Amino acid sequence: MHRKLILAAIAAAATACATTPAPTPASAPASTVAAPAAVPPAAVPAAALADHEADSPETAVTVPANAPNEGIDFQNNWIYDHFGRFRRAGGGIAHAGEGSAARRYEVVKIELADHTERTVFFDITENEKTWTNTPAPQPH
């Protein structure tokens, strides 16, 4: 008997929670076209959700102006925090833009622990202004 009461209570709760379509307003004219159904959001590929920070000059990581050791320690710590163990396999300095919009980048090629290689970009424009041992080369 107790089981039947529990089942009856569950059934009553389920019917009470069931949604009913909203009634159409009586004042709306009969010729009104029903609103289109909501369009579900477009699917986003997983590649679009990946982190692309430091993958290109446009997404380069900015080295703080006050980073010591010409920003090398900051770069090494950032790479380690994002990729784990690595070794520097090469790199160089690049620049983009002209005049006051000129930016300087350190391009670092790294080899990860699983032997994959990546290229990481750091914006060193502000940090380079604090370097004292060598003047900044002028862009061509």
Secondary structure, DSSP 8 states (H G I E B T S, - for coil): -HHHHHHHHHHHHHHHH--------TTS-TT--------------HHHHS--TTSSGGG-EE--TT-SGGGHHHHHHHHHHHH-SEEEEEEEEEEES-GGG-EEEEEEEEEETTS-EEEEEEE-HHHHTT--SS------
